[in-house]
């Protein structure tokens, strides 16, 4: 397993894209974070991270992350190419707000096939659902996403990703949905009261 991971670190995915891992406390890591950092350093030594295309900025404020997501989508001349992808490598994601934010920017996403993402990521269209715990499956999904992000249908796909978010997951969309729920409960309560009065 270790050799395969080391091979992946120098493989075709690395040649196609940088890997930006956001999150964690790098100055004072927890025991779990320290374990993961040590595993990463065992595959790519810390002094080789940048040269290998691995960027570990740690935790950053939401507005900074939003700018990085936009850079992955549209590129930054001289620094980053456009048409990147967003990968949620969690073993399971109950809902996935960060995934929705990435989709809202028009990025193709790779997400765990279990949990919430399967209810809004359209397989092979707005993203790729995969077994994130399976190195081969995750590598394949990432490769497919990078391939799809670079084809001629990118803008149409980006539009469908944004539509998914705007239709169901904006504050306004959630408010509309909740309004319907409250109206239903209110009418049912009124009917129950009328029934109680008439049955006396």
Number of C-alpha atoms within 10 A of each C-alpha: 7 10 9 12 15 14 12 16 18 14 12 12 16 14 11 13 16 17 17 16 14 13 14 18 13 14 7 9 14 12 9 10 15 15 12 13 16 14 13 17 14 13 19 19 12 14 9 12 16 13 10 16 17 19 14 17 13 14 14 13 8 10 9 11 16 16 11 16 21 19 18 22 23 17 16 13 9 6 8 15 15 16 23 25 25 24 25 18 15 13 15 18 18 12 14 17 13 15 22 23 17 25 27 21 19 28 32 31 30 29 31 24 19 16 14 16 25 19 10 17 23 16 15 16 18 27 30 24 23 22 18 22 13 11 14 13 14 21 16 15 23 24 18 15 25 21 14 20 24 13 10 9 11 18 14 12 21 21 16 18 26 19 15 19 19 16 11 15 18 14 10 12 14 14 13 12 13 12 12 12 11 11 11 12 12 12 11 12 12 12 12 12 12 11 11 10 9 8 7 5
